Amino acid sequence: MKKTVVLLFAAVMLLGIQSLRAESKTEKIKVSGNCGMCETRIEKAALSVPGVSKAAWDKSTKDLTVVFDASKASVDKIETAVAKVGHDTPLHKADAKIYEALPGCCKYDRTAAK
């Protein structure tokens, strides 16, 4: 009887873990930027979105790789957060005033971002 209960509990736990994994999604998003300060700002903005567990921006490819819970976050929400800190994405462009307030090294070519 004890073995059956333990096995049943283990099976339920495994199913629970599988259902959590099923909601986890990984996406790459193009984000305009130039330097290490951009990287820090972009990753911090993405991680501020509830449900985002990982964010890594690659300076050379301009790709932001994010891992998030699809039931809590979306690409649109992540791109909105990144645009709010001054970085253009495919779906959202940063406000001109916020972009202009970025440090000089962070000002990317906005015509290329279109």
N, C-alpha and C positions, 0 to 999 in steps of 0.2 A: 504494500500500500504506500509506504513512504517513497519507494522508488518511482512509482507511478506519479505521485504528486510532484516530485522533483523534476521528472522528465516533462510533465505537463507544464510546469512553471518555466523550464528552459525553452520549450517550444514557443510559449507565449512571448517570452522575452525576445527570441530571435525574430518572430513575426513583427514585433514592435519596432525593433531596430531596422528591419527591412522597410517598413512603412515610412520611417524617418528618412532613410536614404532615398526613397522614391521621390520625395519632395525636393531633394537637393539638386540644384541645377548649376551648371558651369557655362558661362558665356564669355565671349570676347567682344569688347566694345572699343572702337577707335576713339581716342581722346587726344585732342591737340595739346601739346606742351613741349617743353624743351629740356628741362634740367632736373636735378635732384630735388629742388624745392617744389617743382611741379609734381614730381612723383609723390612726395609726402602729402601735398595738398589734395591731389586726386584720390589717393588711396584712403586718406582720412575721410573725405567726403563720401566715398562709396561705402566705407565701413559704418558711417553714421546712419545709413538706411537700415531700419529694423529688418532682420532676416538675413543680412549679408554677413557671412562668416569669414570670407577671405577676399582680399583685393590686392592685386599686384599689377602695376603699370610698367610697361617696358618702354624705356626712352627711345630705343632704336626703331622699334616697330610701331610705336604709339598705340599699342594694344593694352587695354585694361582687362585683365582676366579676373572675373568675379565668380565666387561660389556663393549661392544664396538659396534660401528656402523659398520656393516658388509660391507657397501659400501666403507668404508675408511680404515678399519683395518682387519687383519686376525690373526689366531692363529700363523701362520708362522712368520709374522712380529713381533708379541709380543714375541714369543720365541727367535727370533733373537736378539731383544733388550735386553732381560734378559741374554742371553748367552754372549753378549758383555760386560756385567758388572761382569762376572765371575761365573755365575750359570748355571749348566747343566739343560737341559730340554729334553723331549723325542725326539724332532726333531733336536736340536742343542746343541752341547757341547761347553763349554767355552774354549777359547784359553788357553793353558797351562800357558803362561806368565801372563795373566790376573788373572787366578786362583791363581797362586803362589803369586801374589801381594796382595791378600786378607789378612785381619788381621787373626791371628792364630785361633781365635774363629769361624771364618767364613769358615774355610777349612773343608769341608764335605768329606766323604769317596767317592771318585770318582769311585771306583769299584762297589759300590752299585748303583750308578747313571746309570750304563749301562743297 
